[in-house]
Amino acid sequence: MIPLSILDLSFIREGGTVRDALLESRAQAIHAEQLGYHRYWVAEHHAMPGIASAATSVVLGHLAAATTSIRIGAGGIMLPNHAPLIIAEQFGTLNALFPDRIDLGLGRAPGSDQRTLRALRRHGDTAEQFPGDVLELMDYFLPTGASNGVTAVPGAGSDIPVWLLGSSLFSAQLAAALGLPFAFASHFAPQMMEQAIDLYRSSFRPSERLKAPYVMLAVNVIAADTHGEAEFLATSRRLFIAALRHGRPGRLLPPVAPEDQPGRTRSAINSIPCRVSP
């Protein structure tokens, strides 16, 4: 059986608070563990009024402390936003507190807009340094310490699975070259999925971390007793994405019936892919 996992954005509901969102994520992680899910990952986004998981490492500690066996991880940490040493220390700390349960997924997208990039002290060429930053970060996890002479404490000697995340061919190719597992964001880039997976598998080079290619796919799934109810529930997510695409990010709205959707928004949400599972 293929292991199933959950990717959580810690949505802040309309009328709710950040605390409400983080407590909902905690309750959901506990329930996922009871149902036998394999992983529970949280994504890094910044300056988003409807997402509470910006301080991703802190949120992971909150979830790991509430669970006992499910793997807790970042899906992902946007590495160009951080110094690799800081991430090594943060995840080394998480691994020390919750051994053999922590995953580290790495992406190179900003997870924010241009103004937020400046506030994060990112430079225009930061994403171009991503391959070198990934290698530096993994170097800090070596028991002997990094080759630059700096030892991450905590971090050095931590056996933390490192994943590369992507929605294009770049990270697929990099994951293959480094011999790392690859997670593809098919929930918002489905048109690239098969090509990225084929490239990753055909180019994969075995490494000490991974002997054969390993792929994980992110998909949107809405579960309900009937197809109609699932379509109704899916409108919350679609409205959220439609507002984001129109430059008006907000909080997660309650679902609405098709006849109650504004005309412009109706056409926008109908163009957003969302896999419905009856």
C-alpha positions in Angstrom: 0.0 0.0 0.0 1.3 3.5 -0.9 1.8 5.5 2.3 -0.4 8.5 2.6 0.6 11.8 4.2 -0.8 15.3 4.8 0.5 18.7 3.7 -0.9 21.5 5.9 -0.8 25.2 5.4 -2.4 26.0 8.8 -5.2 28.0 7.2 -6.6 30.9 9.3 -10.3 30.8 8.9 -12.4 33.9 8.4 -13.4 35.1 11.9 -10.6 32.9 13.4 -7.2 33.7 14.8 -3.6 32.4 14.3 -4.0 30.5 17.6 -7.1 28.8 16.3 -5.3 27.8 13.1 -2.3 26.3 15.0 -4.6 24.4 17.4 -6.5 23.0 14.4 -3.3 21.9 12.9 -2.4 20.2 16.2 -5.7 18.4 16.4 -5.5 17.4 12.7 -1.9 15.9 13.2 -3.1 13.9 16.2 -6.1 12.6 14.2 -3.9 11.8 11.2 -1.6 9.8 13.4 -4.6 7.8 14.8 -5.7 7.1 11.2 -2.3 5.7 10.3 -1.0 8.5 8.0 2.8 8.3 7.5 3.8 12.0 7.5 2.4 15.4 8.4 4.2 18.3 6.7 3.9 22.0 7.1 4.7 24.6 4.4 6.6 27.9 4.8 4.8 31.1 3.5 5.3 34.7 4.6 3.0 37.7 4.9 0.0 35.7 3.9 -3.1 36.8 6.0 -4.6 33.3 5.7 -1.6 31.1 6.5 -0.2 30.6 10.1 2.9 28.5 9.3 5.5 31.2 8.5 7.7 30.2 11.5 7.7 26.6 10.2 10.3 25.1 12.5 8.4 26.4 15.6 5.1 24.9 14.2 6.8 21.6 13.7 7.9 21.5 17.3 4.3 22.2 18.3 3.0 19.3 16.2 5.7 16.8 17.1 5.1 17.5 20.9 1.5 16.6 20.4 2.1 13.3 18.6 4.2 10.2 19.2 4.9 8.3 16.0 3.9 10.1 12.8 6.7 11.8 10.9 6.7 15.6 11.2 8.4 17.7 8.6 8.7 20.8 6.4 7.1 20.7 3.0 9.0 22.8 2.8 11.6 25.2 4.1 12.3 27.8 1.4 16.1 27.6 1.8 16.9 30.8 0.0 15.1 32.6 2.8 17.6 31.3 5.4 21.2 30.7 6.1 21.9 26.9 5.8 23.5 26.8 9.2 20.4 28.2 10.9 18.2 25.5 9.3 20.7 22.8 10.3 20.6 24.0 13.9 16.8 24.3 13.9 16.3 20.8 12.5 19.1 19.4 14.6 17.2 20.7 17.6 13.9 19.1 16.4 15.7 15.8 15.7 17.2 15.8 19.2 13.8 16.4 20.8 11.9 14.0 18.5 14.4 11.4 17.2 13.7 9.5 13.9 10.5 11.5 13.3 11.7 14.7 11.5 11.8 15.3 7.8 13.3 18.3 6.0 11.9 19.2 2.6 13.6 22.1 0.8 12.3 24.4 -1.9 13.8 27.4 -3.7 10.7 29.5 -4.2 10.3 32.6 -2.0 6.8 31.7 -0.6 6.0 35.4 -0.7 5.9 38.6 -2.8 8.7 41.0 -3.8 8.2 43.4 -0.9 8.3 40.5 1.5 11.5 39.2 -0.2 13.2 42.5 0.6 11.9 42.3 4.2 13.5 38.8 4.4 16.8 40.3 3.2 16.8 38.1 0.1 18.8 39.2 -2.9 17.8 38.8 -6.6 20.3 36.0 -7.2 19.5 34.0 -3.9 17.6 31.3 -5.7 20.6 30.7 -8.0 22.6 29.7 -5.0 20.1 27.0 -4.1 22.2 23.9 -5.2 25.2 25.1 -3.2 23.0 25.9 -0.2 21.6 22.4 -0.2 25.0 20.9 -0.2 26.2 23.2 2.6 23.2 22.3 4.7 23.7 18.6 4.3 27.3 19.1 5.1 26.3 20.5 8.5 24.6 17.2 9.3 27.8 15.2 8.9 29.1 13.7 12.2 32.5 15.2 11.6 31.2 18.7 11.0 31.0 20.7 7.8 34.0 21.0 5.4 34.0 24.8 6.1 35.2 24.1 9.6 31.9 25.1 11.2 30.1 22.6 13.4 26.3 22.9 13.7 25.3 22.3 17.4 22.6 20.9 17.4 22.8 19.5 13.9 26.1 17.6 13.4 25.5 13.9 13.3 21.7 14.2 12.8 20.2 11.6 10.6 17.5 13.7 9.0 15.9 12.8 5.7 16.4 15.6 3.2 13.9 16.0 0.4 13.9 18.4 -2.6 10.5 19.9 -3.5 9.6 21.3 -6.9 6.9 22.3 -9.4 9.2 22.3 -12.4 12.1 20.4 -13.9 14.9 22.2 -12.0 14.5 20.5 -8.6 13.7 17.2 -10.3 17.1 17.3 -12.0 18.9 18.5 -8.9 17.3 15.8 -6.7 18.4 13.2 -9.2 21.9 14.5 -9.3 22.3 14.6 -5.5 20.5 11.2 -5.0 17.7 12.7 -2.9 14.0 11.9 -2.7 11.8 14.2 -4.7 8.4 15.6 -3.8 6.5 17.2 -6.7 3.8 19.9 -6.3 1.2 18.5 -8.6 -1.5 20.2 -6.6 -0.7 23.4 -8.4 1.5 22.4 -11.4 -0.1 19.2 -12.7 0.9 19.9 -16.3 4.6 19.3 -15.4 4.2 16.3 -13.2 4.9 13.4 -15.6 7.8 15.1 -17.3 9.4 16.0 -13.9 9.1 12.5 -12.6 10.4 10.9 -15.8 13.4 13.3 -15.7 14.1 12.5 -12.0 13.9 8.7 -12.4 16.0 8.6 -15.6 18.7 10.9 -14.3 18.9 9.6 -10.7 22.3 8.9 -9.3 22.4 6.6 -6.1 23.9 8.3 -3.0 24.6 7.4 0.6 21.2 8.8 1.4 19.2 7.0 -1.2 19.9 4.0 -3.4 16.9 4.3 -5.8 14.6 7.1 -6.9 11.7 7.9 -4.5 8.9 10.2 -5.5 6.1 11.8 -3.5 3.2 13.7 -5.1 1.1 16.5 -3.5 -2.5 16.5 -4.7 -5.6 18.3 -3.7 -8.1 15.9 -2.2 -11.6 16.7 -0.8 -13.3 13.9 1.0 -17.1 13.7 1.7 -20.0 11.3 1.7 -21.2 12.5 -1.7 -19.7 14.1 -4.8 -22.0 17.1 -4.4 -20.9 17.7 -0.8 -17.2 17.4 -1.8 -17.7 20.0 -4.6 -19.4 22.3 -2.0 -16.5 21.9 0.5 -13.9 22.5 -2.3 -15.2 26.0 -2.9 -13.3 27.2 0.3 -10.0 26.3 -1.2 -10.9 27.5 -4.6 -12.0 30.9 -3.3 -8.8 31.2 -1.3 -6.7 30.5 -4.4 -8.8 32.8 -6.7 -8.4 35.7 -4.3 -4.6 35.1 -4.2 -4.4 35.0 -8.0 -6.3 38.3 -8.2 -3.8 39.9 -5.7 -6.2 40.0 -2.8 -5.0 37.3 -0.4 -7.2 36.7 2.5 -8.4 34.2 5.1 -10.1 30.9 4.4 -13.8 31.5 3.7 -16.6 29.1 4.5 -17.8 27.1 1.5 -20.5 28.5 -0.7 -23.2 27.0 -3.0 -22.5 27.4 -6.7 -25.4 29.8 -7.2 -24.0 32.1 -4.4 -20.6 32.6 -6.0 -19.9 36.0 -7.5 -19.7 35.9 -11.3 -16.1 36.9 -11.7 -15.0 34.6 -8.8 -17.1 31.7 -10.2 -15.1 31.7 -13.4 -11.9 32.0 -11.6 -12.5 29.1 -9.2 -13.8 26.9 -11.9 -10.4 27.1 -13.6 -8.5 26.0 -10.5 -7.8 22.2 -10.5 -9.0 20.4 -7.4 -9.2 16.6 -7.3 -12.5 15.5 -5.7 -12.6 12.1 -3.9 -16.1 10.8 -3.2 
